[in-house]
Amino acid sequence: MSGAADRAGAVLEIDLGAVAANWRMLRDRAAAASGAGCAAVVKADAYGLGIAEVGPALAAAGCRTFFVAHIDEGMTLRGLLPHAEIAVLNGLLPGTARVFREYRLLPVLNDLGQVDAWRDSGAGAAILQIDSGMNRLGLPRREVEALAAASPDRLGGVVLRTVMSHLACADEPEHPMNAAQRDAFAAACRILPPAPASLAASSGIFLGPDYHGDLVRPGAALYGVNPLPGRLNEMRQVVRLKGKILQVRDIDTGDAVGYGATHRRTRPGRIATVAVGYADGWLRSFSNSGSVVFDGHKLPLVGRVSMDLITIDVSSPEPAARVRPGDCVELLGDAYTVDDAAAEAGTIGYEILTSLGRRYHRSYVGRIGAETGAGHAA
Ligand SMILES: *Cc1c(COP(=O)(O)O)cnc(C)c1O
């Protein structure tokens, strides 16, 4: 009998227990440092790992507040979590107020026009986003002042559940933008009607308690990305990706490997071809620069990444040279993390995760109750 995992070119294992443990660690850290609560950011299908599994796992860990980017992501999450608070970061789009009400989604109001539109559509709870220096989303300073001067009338029945802002450089603790944004955000909060404040995402949590406000909003760290690049990663790895070897061949000095013949042999060796390519999100920028792990040994990806295939130099050490078709190499895991892969592809862990392909056979482990065989509590 052959199952889906046998037929797949690669198996992506997603550890929901690690996601839950990462969330609890950040929750406890924020609570101890500042008393802030902890939400979870699950936009982009929970950073590519699957909202249908990750959402309920985080709720089971105790998370009550979730952030998504798109309205449709919020609608999907509402179907999974009837009682959660769900906020939509990209905000209130024209003509969508009814959907926000029907699905009980909190709009993140990103400009004065959205404040007015939400008030005129019947108002209710919302989040207000202030731009504190990133110039991406949120009310600029002059709109904050206009709103403060016209409050409470201009807010009408709009209940500010949270006032939030976002840090541009939180992964660089020494960057002067951090304190500047913290102070700009505090100044905006002082003139607005009182509301709980939210500033820090994953990296911002580690900047210290005066960056926490009342609610922190981690995303990437929940999924194993190091919130402190260059320092020891305290987060547990969540994904493990294993690719299958399709063929192994001996090659000679002078032989070329892959499209463009960009890898030329300077001595004889062995090449293993693995069933993962850029159509699976294994970025083309891994060409001649990525790695895989076999039996504890890091082996180089040689030649270009093809749509469905990569080629690995398995010439040495000796255990690698014995690989056979059907064996698996590890493309992501504890020995070669999402951040390690990102560094070799010239990108960030966020992009590695959100690029993970749809052709992988996905296997979820570590569900709450799974170890005991007790199944789901609810
Ligand atoms: C994506 C996002 C987050 C989460 O950021 P991470 O760096 O993944 O923790 C938090 N807040 C806003 C506004 C975001 O866009």
Ligand as a Chemical Component Dictionary entry (heavy atoms), coordinates in Angstrom:
data_LIG
# 
_chem_comp.id                   LIG 
_chem_comp.type                 NON-POLYMER 
_chem_comp.pdbx_formal_charge   0 
_chem_comp.three_letter_code    LIG 
# 
loop_
_chem_comp_atom.comp_id 
_chem_comp_atom.atom_id 
_chem_comp_atom.alt_atom_id 
_chem_comp_atom.type_symbol 
_chem_comp_atom.charge 
_chem_comp_atom.model_Cartn_x 
_chem_comp_atom.model_Cartn_y 
_chem_comp_atom.model_Cartn_z 
_chem_comp_atom.pdbx_ordinal 
LIG C1 C1 C 0 3.225 40.999 10.913 1  
LIG C2 C2 C 0 2.927 41.929 12.008 2  
LIG C3 C3 C 0 3.163 41.559 13.352 3  
LIG C4 C4 C 0 3.932 40.310 13.719 4  
LIG O1 O1 O 0 5.282 40.552 13.444 5  
LIG P1 P1 P 0 6.418 39.448 13.748 6  
LIG O2 O2 O 0 7.668 40.158 13.440 7  
LIG O3 O3 O 0 6.142 38.334 12.810 8  
LIG O4 O4 O 0 6.268 39.052 15.162 9  
LIG C5 C5 C 0 2.730 42.406 14.352 10 
LIG N1 N1 N 0 2.124 43.584 14.052 11 
LIG C6 C6 C 0 1.922 43.993 12.769 12 
LIG C7 C7 C 0 1.274 45.299 12.509 13 
LIG C8 C8 C 0 2.326 43.188 11.712 14 
LIG O5 O5 O 0 2.150 43.596 10.460 15 
# 
loop_
_chem_comp_bond.comp_id 
_chem_comp_bond.atom_id_1 
_chem_comp_bond.atom_id_2 
_chem_comp_bond.value_order 
_chem_comp_bond.pdbx_ordinal 
LIG C1 C2 SING 1  
LIG C2 C3 SING 2  
LIG C2 C8 DOUB 3  
LIG C3 C4 SING 4  
LIG C3 C5 DOUB 5  
LIG C4 O1 SING 6  
LIG O1 P1 SING 7  
LIG P1 O2 DOUB 8  
LIG P1 O3 SING 9  
LIG P1 O4 SING 10 
LIG C5 N1 SING 11 
LIG N1 C6 DOUB 12 
LIG C6 C7 SING 13 
LIG C6 C8 SING 14 
LIG C8 O5 SING 15 
# 
